[in-house]
Amino acid sequence: MTFTDIDKISMSILRTLQKDGRTTVNDLSERVGLSASAVARRVRLLEEAGVISGYAALIDEAQLGFGFSVFVSVKLERQVDSALAKFEAAINTFPEVVECWLMTGNRDYLLRISTRGLDDFERFLVGKFTKIPGVASIESSIPLRRVKAGMARLL
């Protein structure tokens, strides 16, 4: 299945599941006007094609005590495959790193770090992060508030 194979009904199924992944096949069927078996088949095809890559609960980190996020830009000493692999292996061991992106431009990685507060972030930064070999520089930015949050883009 490719993007061109996704019609209005499949897009409606995706929108509904994106809002509530626990929606039943019967509820989807009523919303899109197809039989439950036809909807189940479409969902299965979307899963098999990788359009639906999984199902998960959305967790509010702040409710668990991790309401302090910091964005950290990292520049490595060298941008060779082995250095990238070592850095990525190291940050994958840190639960504080909740997102990591390999970037273009003047920085190599952009990370979102989630901690309990500034003191917790400092302990992470000094006690763990700065000990990763091969890091040339680190730049931290503290977000003031989230302006927009979303799921996958559907249109």
C-alpha positions in Angstrom: 0.0 0.0 0.0 1.3 3.4 -1.0 0.1 6.9 -0.3 -1.8 6.9 -3.5 -3.7 3.8 -2.3 -5.0 5.7 0.7 -8.5 6.9 0.0 -10.9 9.1 2.0 -12.2 6.1 4.0 -8.7 4.9 5.0 -7.7 8.5 5.9 -10.8 8.7 8.1 -9.8 5.4 9.8 -6.3 6.8 10.4 -7.7 10.1 11.8 -10.0 8.2 14.2 -7.3 5.8 15.4 -4.9 8.6 15.8 -7.3 10.4 18.2 -8.2 7.2 20.0 -6.2 4.0 19.3 -8.7 2.0 21.4 -11.6 2.6 19.0 -13.2 -0.7 18.2 -13.7 -2.0 14.7 -17.4 -1.6 15.2 -17.1 2.1 16.1 -14.8 2.6 13.1 -17.3 0.8 10.9 -20.1 3.2 12.0 -18.0 6.3 11.5 -16.8 5.4 8.0 -19.9 3.6 6.7 -18.4 0.3 5.9 -18.9 -3.2 7.4 -16.8 -4.2 10.3 -15.1 -6.9 8.2 -14.2 -4.3 5.5 -12.8 -1.9 8.2 -10.8 -4.7 9.9 -9.3 -5.6 6.5 -8.3 -2.0 5.8 -6.8 -1.6 9.3 -4.8 -4.9 8.7 -3.6 -3.6 5.3 -2.5 -0.3 6.9 -0.6 -2.2 9.6 1.0 -4.5 7.1 2.1 -1.6 4.9 3.6 0.1 7.9 1.3 3.1 7.7 0.1 2.1 11.2 3.4 1.3 12.9 1.9 0.5 16.4 -0.4 1.5 19.2 0.5 3.2 22.4 -0.8 5.2 25.3 0.1 8.9 25.4 1.8 9.6 28.7 1.9 13.0 30.4 5.5 13.2 31.6 4.7 16.0 34.0 2.1 13.8 35.8 5.0 11.3 36.5 7.2 14.1 37.9 9.2 14.7 34.7 7.9 18.1 33.8 11.2 19.8 33.0 12.4 19.4 29.4 15.6 20.7 27.9 16.6 20.7 24.3 20.3 19.9 23.8 22.3 20.4 20.6 25.4 18.3 20.3 28.4 18.6 18.0 30.7 15.7 17.8 34.5 15.9 17.4 34.2 13.7 14.3 31.2 12.9 12.1 32.3 9.4 11.0 30.1 6.3 11.2 31.9 4.9 14.2 31.7 8.1 16.2 28.0 8.4 15.4 27.4 4.8 16.5 29.2 5.2 19.8 27.3 8.4 20.6 24.0 6.8 19.7 24.8 3.7 21.8 25.6 5.9 24.8 22.5 8.0 24.7 20.3 5.0 24.3 21.3 4.0 27.8 20.0 7.2 29.3 16.3 7.2 30.2 16.5 11.0 30.5 17.0 11.2 26.7 13.4 10.8 25.4 14.1 12.0 21.8 17.2 12.2 19.7 17.5 13.4 16.1 20.5 13.2 13.8 20.6 16.7 12.2 22.0 18.5 9.2 23.6 21.9 9.7 26.2 23.1 12.3 25.1 20.6 15.0 25.1 16.8 14.7 22.3 15.9 17.1 19.2 17.5 18.8 18.0 15.8 21.9 15.1 16.4 24.3 16.0 15.6 27.8 13.2 15.0 30.4 14.0 15.5 34.1 12.3 16.4 37.4 13.9 19.9 37.4 17.0 22.0 36.8 18.9 20.3 39.6 18.1 16.9 38.1 19.1 18.1 34.6 22.4 19.4 36.0 23.2 16.0 37.7 22.4 14.2 34.4 24.5 16.7 32.3 27.5 16.6 34.6 27.3 13.1 35.9 26.4 11.3 32.6 26.2 13.3 29.5 29.5 15.2 29.5 31.3 11.9 30.0 30.3 10.6 26.6 33.5 10.3 24.5 33.8 12.3 21.3 31.5 15.2 22.2 33.0 18.5 21.1 30.3 20.9 22.3 26.9 21.0 23.9 24.3 23.8 23.8 21.2 23.6 26.0 17.9 25.5 25.5 15.1 25.4 28.0 11.6 25.7 26.5 9.2 28.2 28.1 6.0 26.5 26.9 4.8 24.2 24.2 2.9 26.1 21.5 1.9 23.1 19.4 2.0 19.4 19.9 0.7 16.9 17.4 0.7 13.4 16.1 1.7 12.2 12.7 0.9 14.5 9.8 -2.0 13.1 7.8 -2.5 15.8 5.2 
